[in-house]
Amino acid sequence: MGMKHGVTTCQVSLILICASTLLASEGPPPGAMPPVVTTGWLAEHLGDPDLVVVHIGRAGSFEEGHLPGARRGSLRALIRETETGIRDEMPAADDIADALSKVGIGADSSVVAYFASEAGAWAVARFVVTLEYAGFGGRVAYLDGGLPKWRAEERPVSTEDTAVEETDLLVTLDADIIVDKAWLSARLGRPEVAIIDGRPQEGYSGLSGHWNRLGHVPGAKNIPFFTLLQEDPPYLLKSREEITTMLVEAGAQPGDTVVAYCGTGLWASLPYLAARYAGYDTRLYDGSFQEWAAAEDLPIEAPAASQAVGE
């Protein structure tokens, strides 16, 4: 049995040693922000003149308390529905630029985004992916633990509004980050491409779903997005070592490209971010299973009995 289809405990341990060595040798480029930062890191940099801190949460959460100087952020302005009805997709460059400009993000800004509660971890991950797509790679990060960890450490919280000066941002998209069904279908079965399905197990297995066909992209392995967070405290990401173990067990060897998808491309942002954090070259299939299932010429893996579920 090949490495992509099954690995022993010893093989996983050896791969993890290799992966750890690779991560230690590569790391972020000099001067670049890592994709995930700690509250300690942010506390040291909170006064940096070009740093923009963005609060992502339910309506009213900003007024209840936010990090000092943080601005209100929203994911709604950064998703769209295509002309063919595919939901939750990346907007055009001008629309992204307009949304970020209103938050006060400029061409020289570095950005840290955080969630008001751990239920929004995937939303913050999506915000970070969107900024990477908008050319902010190396200048945008996810705050591990978000506001819950910040509060738990008894760091200062503000209820004052933050004055925002709108910028005139121009966005040049990093087209390599987002892939489409043609890109993915052309790479099915390639050993150097690991496909991760971020949906709950029931969706991956074809036991539930809202699509005309149920199951998953052939060769994809399941890492439900919420399993990337610790159980206690539930607001923290698992460690890089734990995430690497999960990815290796899902067939992603050091040096592979990881492609994440889910139902509509939102939840998959957390596996995307986690794989980036673990040092992998990552992509987001934004159309995700809603687009894949709608394309009758594309193959799907699922138990035969599950195909009728929900139809």
ZAFI-678254 format. One line per field, with one value per residue (C-alpha): residue in three letters; residue number from 1; x, y, z. Coordinates in Angstrom, 1 decimal. Layout:
// residues N
aa: ALA | ...
i: NUM | ...
u: X | ...
v: Y | ...
w: Z | ...
// end
This chain:
// residues 311
aa: MET | GLY | MET | LYS | HIS | GLY | VAL | THR | THR | CYS | GLN | VAL | SER | LEU | ILE | LEU | ILE | CYS | ALA | SER | THR | LEU | LEU | ALA | SER | GLU | GLY | PRO | PRO | PRO | GLY | ALA | MET | PRO | PRO | VAL | VAL | THR | THR | GLY | TRP | LEU | ALA | GLU | HIS | LEU | GLY | ASP | PRO | ASP | LEU | VAL | VAL | VAL | HIS | ILE | GLY | ARG | ALA | GLY | SER | PHE | GLU | GLU | GLY | HIS | LEU | PRO | GLY | ALA | ARG | ARG | GLY | SER | LEU | ARG | ALA | LEU | ILE | ARG | GLU | THR | GLU | THR | GLY | ILE | ARG | ASP | GLU | MET | PRO | ALA | ALA | ASP | ASP | ILE | ALA | ASP | ALA | LEU | SER | LYS | VAL | GLY | ILE | GLY | ALA | ASP | SER | SER | VAL | VAL | ALA | TYR | PHE | ALA | SER | GLU | ALA | GLY | ALA | TRP | ALA | VAL | ALA | ARG | PHE | VAL | VAL | THR | LEU | GLU | TYR | ALA | GLY | PHE | GLY | GLY | ARG | VAL | ALA | TYR | LEU | ASP | GLY | GLY | LEU | PRO | LYS | TRP | ARG | ALA | GLU | GLU | ARG | PRO | VAL | SER | THR | GLU | ASP | THR | ALA | VAL | GLU | GLU | THR | ASP | LEU | LEU | VAL | THR | LEU | ASP | ALA | ASP | ILE | ILE | VAL | ASP | LYS | ALA | TRP | LEU | SER | ALA | ARG | LEU | GLY | ARG | PRO | GLU | VAL | ALA | ILE | ILE | ASP | GLY | ARG | PRO | GLN | GLU | GLY | TYR | SER | GLY | LEU | SER | GLY | HIS | TRP | ASN | ARG | LEU | GLY | HIS | VAL | PRO | GLY | ALA | LYS | ASN | ILE | PRO | PHE | PHE | THR | LEU | LEU | GLN | GLU | ASP | PRO | PRO | TYR | LEU | LEU | LYS | SER | ARG | GLU | GLU | ILE | THR | THR | MET | LEU | VAL | GLU | ALA | GLY | ALA | GLN | PRO | GLY | ASP | THR | VAL | VAL | ALA | TYR | CYS | GLY | THR | GLY | LEU | TRP | ALA | SER | LEU | PRO | TYR | LEU | ALA | ALA | ARG | TYR | ALA | GLY | TYR | ASP | THR | ARG | LEU | TYR | ASP | GLY | SER | PHE | GLN | GLU | TRP | ALA | ALA | ALA | GLU | ASP | LEU | PRO | ILE | GLU | ALA | PRO | ALA | ALA | SER | GLN | ALA | VAL | GLY | GLU
i: 1 | 2 | 3 | 4 | 5 | 6 | 7 | 8 | 9 | 10 | 11 | 12 | 13 | 14 | 15 | 16 | 17 | 18 | 19 | 20 | 21 | 22 | 23 | 24 | 25 | 26 | 27 | 28 | 29 | 30 | 31 | 32 | 33 | 34 | 35 | 36 | 37 | 38 | 39 | 40 | 41 | 42 | 43 | 44 | 45 | 46 | 47 | 48 | 49 | 50 | 51 | 52 | 53 | 54 | 55 | 56 | 57 | 58 | 59 | 60 | 61 | 62 | 63 | 64 | 65 | 66 | 67 | 68 | 69 | 70 | 71 | 72 | 73 | 74 | 75 | 76 | 77 | 78 | 79 | 80 | 81 | 82 | 83 | 84 | 85 | 86 | 87 | 88 | 89 | 90 | 91 | 92 | 93 | 94 | 95 | 96 | 97 | 98 | 99 | 100 | 101 | 102 | 103 | 104 | 105 | 106 | 107 | 108 | 109 | 110 | 111 | 112 | 113 | 114 | 115 | 116 | 117 | 118 | 119 | 120 | 121 | 122 | 123 | 124 | 125 | 126 | 127 | 128 | 129 | 130 | 131 | 132 | 133 | 134 | 135 | 136 | 137 | 138 | 139 | 140 | 141 | 142 | 143 | 144 | 145 | 146 | 147 | 148 | 149 | 150 | 151 | 152 | 153 | 154 | 155 | 156 | 157 | 158 | 159 | 160 | 161 | 162 | 163 | 164 | 165 | 166 | 167 | 168 | 169 | 170 | 171 | 172 | 173 | 174 | 175 | 176 | 177 | 178 | 179 | 180 | 181 | 182 | 183 | 184 | 185 | 186 | 187 | 188 | 189 | 190 | 191 | 192 | 193 | 194 | 195 | 196 | 197 | 198 | 199 | 200 | 201 | 202 | 203 | 204 | 205 | 206 | 207 | 208 | 209 | 210 | 211 | 212 | 213 | 214 | 215 | 216 | 217 | 218 | 219 | 220 | 221 | 222 | 223 | 224 | 225 | 226 | 227 | 228 | 229 | 230 | 231 | 232 | 233 | 234 | 235 | 236 | 237 | 238 | 239 | 240 | 241 | 242 | 243 | 244 | 245 | 246 | 247 | 248 | 249 | 250 | 251 | 252 | 253 | 254 | 255 | 256 | 257 | 258 | 259 | 260 | 261 | 262 | 263 | 264 | 265 | 266 | 267 | 268 | 269 | 270 | 271 | 272 | 273 | 274 | 275 | 276 | 277 | 278 | 279 | 280 | 281 | 282 | 283 | 284 | 285 | 286 | 287 | 288 | 289 | 290 | 291 | 292 | 293 | 294 | 295 | 296 | 297 | 298 | 299 | 300 | 301 | 302 | 303 | 304 | 305 | 306 | 307 | 308 | 309 | 310 | 311
u: 0.0 | 1.4 | 2.2 | -0.7 | -3.2 | -1.9 | 1.0 | 2.2 | 3.0 | 6.7 | 6.3 | 4.3 | 7.0 | 9.7 | 7.7 | 7.1 | 10.8 | 11.4 | 8.6 | 9.8 | 13.3 | 11.8 | 9.7 | 12.6 | 14.8 | 12.2 | 10.0 | 8.6 | 10.8 | 12.7 | 10.4 | 7.3 | 4.5 | 3.8 | 0.2 | -0.7 | 0.5 | 0.1 | -1.5 | 2.0 | 3.3 | 0.3 | 0.7 | 4.3 | 3.3 | -0.1 | 1.4 | 3.1 | 2.1 | 1.2 | -0.6 | -4.3 | -6.2 | -9.6 | -12.4 | -14.7 | -17.8 | -21.6 | -23.4 | -22.9 | -19.7 | -17.5 | -19.4 | -19.2 | -15.4 | -12.6 | -8.8 | -7.6 | -7.5 | -9.2 | -11.6 | -14.9 | -14.5 | -17.1 | -16.9 | -20.1 | -18.5 | -15.8 | -18.0 | -20.3 | -22.6 | -21.5 | -23.7 | -24.2 | -25.4 | -22.2 | -22.3 | -19.6 | -17.0 | -14.1 | -15.1 | -13.4 | -10.2 | -12.0 | -14.7 | -12.0 | -10.1 | -13.2 | -14.1 | -10.6 | -10.2 | -13.3 | -11.6 | -8.6 | -6.3 | -3.8 | -1.0 | 1.6 | -0.6 | 0.0 | -3.1 | -4.0 | -7.6 | -9.2 | -12.6 | -14.9 | -15.8 | -14.3 | -17.4 | -15.9 | -12.5 | -13.3 | -14.6 | -11.3 | -9.4 | -11.4 | -10.6 | -6.9 | -7.1 | -8.9 | -6.2 | -3.5 | -5.4 | -5.5 | -1.7 | -1.1 | 0.8 | 3.4 | 1.5 | -1.7 | -2.1 | -4.8 | -4.6 | -4.5 | -7.1 | -8.7 | -10.5 | -11.3 | -7.6 | -6.8 | -9.5 | -8.3 | -4.9 | -6.5 | -5.1 | -6.8 | -10.1 | -11.8 | -15.4 | -14.6 | -15.2 | -12.1 | -11.7 | -11.0 | -9.5 | -10.6 | -7.7 | -7.5 | -6.2 | -5.5 | -5.4 | -3.4 | -4.7 | -2.4 | -4.2 | -2.2 | -4.0 | -7.5 | -8.0 | -11.0 | -12.6 | -10.5 | -7.3 | -8.3 | -9.8 | -6.5 | -4.6 | -6.7 | -4.5 | -1.3 | 0.8 | 2.2 | -1.3 | -3.2 | -6.9 | -8.5 | -12.3 | -13.0 | -16.7 | -18.1 | -17.7 | -21.4 | -21.0 | -17.7 | -19.1 | -22.2 | -24.7 | -25.8 | -25.7 | -27.6 | -26.2 | -27.6 | -24.8 | -23.4 | -19.9 | -16.5 | -13.9 | -12.0 | -8.9 | -9.8 | -9.3 | -11.5 | -10.2 | -13.4 | -12.5 | -13.5 | -11.1 | -8.2 | -9.1 | -8.2 | -10.9 | -9.7 | -9.4 | -11.6 | -10.5 | -6.9 | -5.6 | -3.9 | -0.1 | 1.9 | 3.0 | -0.5 | -1.7 | 1.2 | 0.3 | -3.2 | -2.1 | 0.5 | -2.2 | -4.4 | -1.7 | 0.0 | 3.8 | 6.3 | 6.7 | 3.2 | 0.7 | -2.5 | -5.8 | -8.7 | -12.4 | -15.7 | -19.3 | -19.0 | -15.4 | -15.8 | -15.1 | -12.2 | -10.4 | -9.4 | -7.8 | -6.1 | -4.7 | -3.7 | -1.8 | -0.1 | 0.8 | 2.3 | 4.5 | 2.7 | 2.1 | -1.6 | -4.5 | -8.3 | -10.8 | -13.3 | -16.1 | -15.9 | -18.3 | -21.3 | -19.6 | -18.0 | -21.3 | -23.2 | -20.7 | -22.2 | -19.0 | -16.8 | -16.4 | -17.5 | -16.6 | -19.3 | -20.9 | -23.6 | -26.3 | -25.5 | -26.1 | -29.9 | -29.7 | -31.4 | -32.3
v: 0.0 | 3.4 | 6.3 | 8.3 | 5.5 | 4.4 | 5.2 | 3.4 | 5.1 | 4.8 | 6.3 | 9.2 | 9.8 | 9.9 | 12.2 | 14.5 | 14.7 | 15.6 | 18.1 | 19.8 | 20.1 | 21.6 | 24.1 | 25.1 | 25.7 | 27.6 | 29.8 | 33.1 | 35.3 | 38.0 | 40.8 | 38.9 | 38.2 | 34.5 | 33.5 | 33.0 | 35.3 | 35.0 | 37.5 | 38.2 | 39.1 | 41.4 | 43.1 | 44.0 | 45.3 | 47.0 | 50.4 | 49.8 | 52.7 | 50.6 | 47.8 | 47.5 | 45.2 | 44.0 | 42.7 | 40.0 | 39.1 | 39.2 | 42.5 | 44.3 | 42.4 | 45.3 | 47.7 | 45.1 | 45.2 | 45.0 | 45.2 | 48.8 | 50.6 | 47.7 | 48.4 | 46.8 | 44.2 | 42.3 | 39.2 | 39.9 | 42.6 | 40.1 | 37.4 | 37.3 | 35.0 | 34.4 | 34.7 | 31.0 | 30.9 | 29.7 | 31.3 | 32.7 | 33.4 | 35.8 | 39.2 | 41.1 | 43.0 | 46.4 | 45.2 | 43.8 | 47.0 | 49.0 | 46.9 | 47.0 | 50.8 | 51.4 | 49.6 | 51.8 | 49.2 | 50.8 | 49.7 | 49.8 | 48.2 | 45.0 | 43.4 | 41.1 | 39.8 | 38.2 | 36.7 | 37.9 | 34.3 | 31.0 | 30.3 | 32.8 | 31.2 | 30.1 | 33.6 | 35.2 | 32.5 | 33.4 | 37.1 | 36.3 | 34.1 | 37.0 | 39.4 | 37.0 | 36.7 | 40.5 | 40.6 | 40.9 | 37.7 | 38.1 | 41.1 | 39.5 | 37.2 | 35.3 | 36.1 | 32.7 | 32.6 | 35.9 | 38.1 | 35.2 | 34.6 | 38.3 | 38.6 | 35.5 | 37.1 | 40.2 | 42.4 | 45.8 | 45.9 | 49.0 | 49.9 | 53.2 | 53.6 | 53.7 | 56.5 | 55.2 | 57.1 | 55.6 | 54.8 | 54.6 | 51.0 | 49.3 | 45.5 | 43.2 | 39.6 | 36.7 | 34.3 | 31.3 | 31.1 | 30.4 | 27.5 | 26.4 | 23.1 | 22.9 | 23.2 | 20.6 | 18.1 | 18.2 | 17.2 | 14.4 | 11.5 | 13.4 | 12.3 | 15.8 | 17.3 | 16.6 | 17.4 | 18.2 | 18.3 | 20.6 | 19.6 | 17.6 | 13.9 | 13.4 | 15.8 | 14.2 | 10.7 | 11.6 | 11.1 | 14.7 | 17.8 | 20.3 | 19.4 | 17.4 | 14.8 | 13.8 | 12.6 | 14.2 | 15.0 | 11.8 | 11.3 | 14.0 | 13.2 | 14.6 | 17.1 | 18.8 | 22.5 | 22.5 | 19.7 | 22.1 | 23.9 | 22.6 | 21.1 | 23.1 | 26.0 | 25.8 | 29.1 | 28.1 | 26.4 | 23.1 | 23.2 | 23.2 | 19.7 | 18.4 | 20.1 | 18.6 | 15.1 | 15.5 | 16.6 | 13.8 | 11.2 | 12.7 | 12.1 | 15.5 | 14.8 | 17.6 | 19.6 | 18.7 | 21.3 | 21.2 | 22.2 | 22.8 | 22.9 | 22.5 | 23.1 | 26.7 | 27.6 | 29.4 | 26.6 | 25.4 | 28.6 | 27.2 | 24.1 | 26.4 | 28.6 | 25.6 | 24.1 | 27.4 | 27.6 | 24.1 | 25.3 | 23.8 | 25.4 | 25.9 | 26.6 | 27.2 | 25.7 | 28.5 | 27.0 | 23.9 | 21.1 | 23.2 | 23.8 | 20.3 | 18.5 | 20.7 | 19.7 | 16.4 | 15.5 | 15.6 | 12.4 | 12.0 | 9.4 | 8.3 | 5.0 | 4.1 | 4.1 | 7.6 | 9.0 | 9.0 | 10.7 | 14.1 | 13.8
w: 0.0 | -1.0 | 1.3 | 0.1 | 1.0 | 4.3 | 6.7 | 9.7 | 13.1 | 12.4 | 9.0 | 10.4 | 13.0 | 10.4 | 8.2 | 11.1 | 11.8 | 8.2 | 8.2 | 11.4 | 9.9 | 6.7 | 8.7 | 10.8 | 7.8 | 5.7 | 8.0 | 6.9 | 4.7 | 6.7 | 7.7 | 6.8 | 9.3 | 10.0 | 9.0 | 12.7 | 15.5 | 19.3 | 21.7 | 23.1 | 19.6 | 19.0 | 22.4 | 21.4 | 18.0 | 18.8 | 18.5 | 15.1 | 12.8 | 9.8 | 11.7 | 11.3 | 13.7 | 12.5 | 14.7 | 13.2 | 15.1 | 15.4 | 15.4 | 18.7 | 19.6 | 18.8 | 21.1 | 23.9 | 23.8 | 21.3 | 21.2 | 21.6 | 18.2 | 16.4 | 13.5 | 12.7 | 10.0 | 8.0 | 5.9 | 4.0 | 1.9 | 0.8 | -0.6 | -3.6 | -5.6 | -9.2 | -12.3 | -12.2 | -8.6 | -6.9 | -3.5 | -1.1 | -3.8 | -3.8 | -5.2 | -8.0 | -7.2 | -7.2 | -4.8 | -2.4 | -2.6 | -1.8 | 1.2 | 2.6 | 2.0 | 4.2 | 7.0 | 6.6 | 5.1 | 2.7 | 0.4 | 3.3 | 5.9 | 7.8 | 9.1 | 12.1 | 12.2 | 15.2 | 16.2 | 19.0 | 19.8 | 18.6 | 16.5 | 14.1 | 13.7 | 10.1 | 9.3 | 10.4 | 8.4 | 5.4 | 5.9 | 6.1 | 2.9 | 1.1 | 2.0 | 0.9 | -2.4 | -2.5 | -2.4 | 1.4 | 1.7 | 4.5 | 5.8 | 7.2 | 10.1 | 12.2 | 15.9 | 17.6 | 20.4 | 19.3 | 21.8 | 24.2 | 24.8 | 25.0 | 27.7 | 29.5 | 29.8 | 31.3 | 28.5 | 27.9 | 26.1 | 24.7 | 24.1 | 22.3 | 18.6 | 16.4 | 14.0 | 10.5 | 7.6 | 4.4 | 2.0 | -1.8 | -2.0 | -5.3 | -5.3 | -7.5 | -7.0 | -6.3 | -8.6 | -7.5 | -4.2 | -5.5 | -7.8 | -9.9 | -10.9 | -14.0 | -12.0 | -9.5 | -12.0 | -13.9 | -10.8 | -9.4 | -8.5 | -8.5 | -5.5 | -4.9 | -4.5 | -1.2 | -1.3 | 2.0 | 2.5 | 5.5 | 5.9 | 8.9 | 8.3 | 7.3 | 4.3 | 3.2 | 3.4 | 1.4 | 4.3 | 4.2 | 2.0 | 0.0 | -3.4 | -6.4 | -5.9 | -2.5 | -1.5 | -2.0 | -4.6 | -5.6 | -3.5 | -0.9 | 2.8 | 5.5 | 8.1 | 9.5 | 10.0 | 13.7 | 14.5 | 13.9 | 17.2 | 20.6 | 22.8 | 25.8 | 25.4 | 22.3 | 20.9 | 20.3 | 17.1 | 17.6 | 17.6 | 14.4 | 15.3 | 15.8 | 12.6 | 10.7 | 12.1 | 10.9 | 7.4 | 7.1 | 8.2 | 5.5 | 2.9 | 2.7 | 2.7 | 3.3 | 0.0 | -1.2 | -2.3 | -0.1 | -1.7 | 0.8 | 0.0 | 1.8 | 0.9 | -0.4 | 0.4 | 3.7 | 6.3 | 4.1 | 4.9 | 8.3 | 6.9 | 4.3 | 7.1 | 9.2 | 6.3 | 5.7 | 9.4 | 9.2 | 6.3 | 3.3 | -0.1 | 0.0 | -2.3 | -1.8 | -4.1 | -3.7 | -5.8 | -3.5 | -3.5 | -4.5 | -7.9 | -8.2 | -7.5 | -10.0 | -12.8 | -13.9 | -15.9 | -12.8 | -10.7 | -7.1 | -4.5 | -2.1 | -0.9 | -3.5 | -0.8 | 0.2 | -3.3 | -2.7 | 0.7 | 0.6 | -3.0
// end
